[in-house]
Every structure is written in structure tokens, then in C-alpha cells.
Amino acid sequence: MEEEVRSFIREYVESYGVERGIGWRKPLIAFADASDPLFLKLRKVASPKHMLPSQLLADAKTVISYFIPFREEIVLSNAGGREASREWALAYIETNRLLEDLGEALARWLETLGFKAVPLPPTHNFDEERLVSEWSHKHVAYIAGLGRFGLHGMLITEGGCCGRLGSLVTNVRLKPTPRPNVEFCLQKRGEPCGRCVENCSFGALKHDSFDKHRCYEVCLQNVRLHADLGYA
């Protein structure tokens, strides 16, 4: 069943891109046991009100987490400068729409097989004052084994960190994905790097701290800059 789920997600993303003339790199998919004790710890590390899988679905068995990586040219378009590239802004919007549609399609497919599923919105599900979410896709992805956190606080997967995350809670029991036991962040691996700090042109990211409110201000500036692309 695990491979069936992976195939559904990958085929959906591929066909979605073909229909719209856009595309992504190969999605990464992982599974977490809905009763994993790390979910409860998210109320300390993410948000005191972070939801548990069982609050979303009473008989939850598995949380499916997926990462949709941007194409390399999208990533390179956003390297350097102080503003988000137009290509990056468009990819962000398109991928959020994809994740919304993918979650609903995956839930419908699981329901045709006799299971229940609850997809979570990819974005706009956070407190805009405290800047915390009651369902953190990146923390859920960590629990599911999709990657490890870098110095910048983002989740680094085997496909990097440039892309978008989504997740879904279901009562189908799937084999949990082992969490990686090696660091993907060079700095955390003990190698000299810190490029993420150097590249943060607005000074929100330091080696020992992260000003998320300053970062959010910059994100809102980019929203206004690319307002003609829409909002998703």
C-alpha cells in the first residue's frame, strides 16, 4: 500500500504539471505513525496548541507527508538579490494550489478504498501575530522522516529545501519511514558553511538566532511586489 500511495502522489503531480504547462522535480513521500510521541512534543517546540493527528481524525493511524521540490532553474532564479524572483513567486503560488488539490484528490482516492482521510491546507493556517501554526508541515515532515532541520530552521530533505510541504492524516496503517540519522545541513555536520546566514540579505537569520517577524515582513513585501500573480 505504501508504494500505491507514493505512485498516486507522483503521478498526480506529474499530470497536474502537464495539464498546466508547469512542472516540479520528483516528489518525496514519507509516512509517520499517528501515535508517534514526537507529535505531542510539538506542543513544546512548535506551538502550545499544535494539533495531534487524533484530533483531526479519531482513529488516525498514519500521517502522510510529502515534499514537492522546485525545479533547479526556479531555485537558481532566486539566488542573490534582495527580492524574490518572479519565477520563485509564481512557483510558490502554483505549488500551494497543487498541494491544495493534491490533498483533496488523495483523500478522495483513499475514501474510494474504504479509508478516511483529512488533508491539511498548505498555507495560511498560522497565527499572523505569533507566527506559529497549529499544524506545522515541516515538523510533521521531520517526524515522518522526510529530512532534518538545517541551521536556517528549514527542513532539508534528500532533494534539498527549496519547495513546499504538505500532509494528510488517514486511518490506513502504513509502515513508518525511518528518520535519517545523518545531518543534511553542512554546518550541523561540522563542515564550514553558513551560506544561509550570508545569503539572508535582510539580517533576519543569524548563526544563533532567527527573527521570524523580520522574515515575515520581507515575505509580505514580496507578496506586494508580485501581487499581479495572485495570492495562494
URGI-V21238 format. One record per residue. N is the residue number from 1. RES is the residue in one letter. SS is DSSP state (helix for helix, strand for strand, loop for the rest). NEAR is the number of other C-alpha atoms within 12 Angstrom. Layout:
N|RES|SS|NEAR / N|RES|SS|NEAR
This chain:
1|M|loop|14 / 2|E|helix|21 / 3|E|helix|16 / 4|E|helix|16 / 5|V|helix|35 / 6|R|helix|24 / 7|S|helix|19 / 8|F|helix|26 / 9|I|helix|38 / 10|R|helix|28 / 11|E|helix|23 / 12|Y|helix|28 / 13|V|helix|38 / 14|E|helix|23 / 15|S|helix|19 / 16|Y|helix|25 / 17|G|helix|25 / 18|V|helix|13 / 19|E|helix|12 / 20|R|helix|15 / 21|G|loop|12 / 22|I|loop|21 / 23|G|loop|30 / 24|W|loop|35 / 25|R|loop|27 / 26|K|loop|26 / 27|P|loop|38 / 28|L|strand|38 / 29|I|strand|38 / 30|A|strand|38 / 31|F|strand|41 / 32|A|strand|40 / 33|D|strand|35 / 34|A|loop|36 / 35|S|loop|27 / 36|D|loop|25 / 37|P|loop|16 / 38|L|helix|25 / 39|F|helix|35 / 40|L|helix|25 / 41|K|helix|20 / 42|L|helix|29 / 43|R|helix|21 / 44|K|helix|16 / 45|V|helix|21 / 46|A|loop|27 / 47|S|loop|23 / 48|P|loop|19 / 49|K|loop|21 / 50|H|loop|29 / 51|M|loop|28 / 52|L|loop|32 / 53|P|helix|37 / 54|S|helix|24 / 55|Q|helix|21 / 56|L|helix|25 / 57|L|loop|25 / 58|A|loop|18 / 59|D|loop|23 / 60|A|loop|28 / 61|K|loop|31 / 62|T|strand|40 / 63|V|strand|51 / 64|I|strand|48 / 65|S|strand|47 / 66|Y|strand|48 / 67|F|strand|46 / 68|I|strand|42 / 69|P|strand|35 / 70|F|loop|37 / 71|R|loop|28 / 72|E|helix|22 / 73|E|helix|18 / 74|I|helix|25 / 75|V|helix|26 / 76|L|helix|17 / 77|S|helix|21 / 78|N|loop|24 / 79|A|loop|23 / 80|G|loop|17 / 81|G|loop|13 / 82|R|loop|17 / 83|E|loop|25 / 84|A|loop|29 / 85|S|loop|23 / 86|R|helix|25 / 87|E|helix|25 / 88|W|helix|30 / 89|A|helix|33 / 90|L|helix|30 / 91|A|helix|37 / 92|Y|helix|37 / 93|I|helix|27 / 94|E|helix|32 / 95|T|helix|40 / 96|N|helix|30 / 97|R|helix|28 / 98|L|helix|40 / 99|L|helix|38 / 100|E|helix|29 / 101|D|helix|23 / 102|L|helix|40 / 103|G|helix|35 / 104|E|helix|27 / 105|A|helix|25 / 106|L|helix|39 / 107|A|helix|31 / 108|R|helix|21 / 109|W|helix|23 / 110|L|helix|28 / 111|E|helix|17 / 112|T|helix|12 / 113|L|loop|17 / 114|G|loop|13 / 115|F|loop|22 / 116|K|loop|28 / 117|A|strand|35 / 118|V|strand|36 / 119|P|strand|32 / 120|L|loop|37 / 121|P|loop|30 / 122|P|loop|36 / 123|T|loop|30 / 124|H|loop|19 / 125|N|loop|18 / 126|F|strand|21 / 127|D|strand|19 / 128|E|loop|16 / 129|E|loop|11 / 130|R|loop|15 / 131|L|loop|22 / 132|V|strand|28 / 133|S|strand|29 / 134|E|loop|33 / 135|W|loop|40 / 136|S|loop|39 / 137|H|helix|41 / 138|K|helix|37 / 139|H|helix|39 / 140|V|helix|48 / 141|A|helix|44 / 142|Y|helix|39 / 143|I|helix|38 / 144|A|helix|43 / 145|G|loop|36 / 146|L|loop|42 / 147|G|strand|39 / 148|R|strand|33 / 149|F|strand|32 / 150|G|loop|29 / 151|L|loop|29 / 152|H|loop|31 / 153|G|loop|28 / 154|M|loop|28 / 155|L|strand|34 / 156|I|strand|34 / 157|T|strand|36 / 158|E|loop|28 / 159|G|loop|26 / 160|G|strand|30 / 161|C|loop|32 / 162|C|loop|31 / 163|G|strand|39 / 164|R|strand|40 / 165|L|strand|47 / 166|G|strand|45 / 167|S|strand|45 / 168|L|strand|47 / 169|V|strand|45 / 170|T|strand|40 / 171|N|loop|30 / 172|V|loop|31 / 173|R|loop|25 / 174|L|loop|26 / 175|K|loop|21 / 176|P|loop|26 / 177|T|loop|26 / 178|P|loop|19 / 179|R|loop|24 / 180|P|loop|20 / 181|N|loop|13 / 182|V|loop|19 / 183|E|loop|21 / 184|F|loop|25 / 185|C|loop|28 / 186|L|loop|21 / 187|Q|loop|19 / 188|K|loop|20 / 189|R|loop|17 / 190|G|loop|13 / 191|E|loop|12 / 192|P|loop|11 / 193|C|loop|18 / 194|G|loop|22 / 195|R|helix|21 / 196|C|helix|27 / 197|V|helix|23 / 198|E|helix|18 / 199|N|helix|21 / 200|C|loop|25 / 201|S|loop|20 / 202|F|loop|25 / 203|G|loop|21 / 204|A|loop|25 / 205|L|strand|27 / 206|K|loop|22 / 207|H|loop|22 / 208|D|loop|12 / 209|S|loop|14 / 210|F|strand|21 / 211|D|loop|22 / 212|K|helix|22 / 213|H|helix|20 / 214|R|helix|19 / 215|C|helix|21 / 216|Y|helix|23 / 217|E|helix|19 / 218|V|helix|22 / 219|C|helix|22 / 220|L|helix|19 / 221|Q|helix|18 / 222|N|helix|25 / 223|V|helix|25 / 224|R|helix|18 / 225|L|helix|20 / 226|H|loop|24 / 227|A|helix|17 / 228|D|helix|14 / 229|L|helix|19 / 230|G|loop|19 / 231|Y|loop|22 / 232|A|loop|24
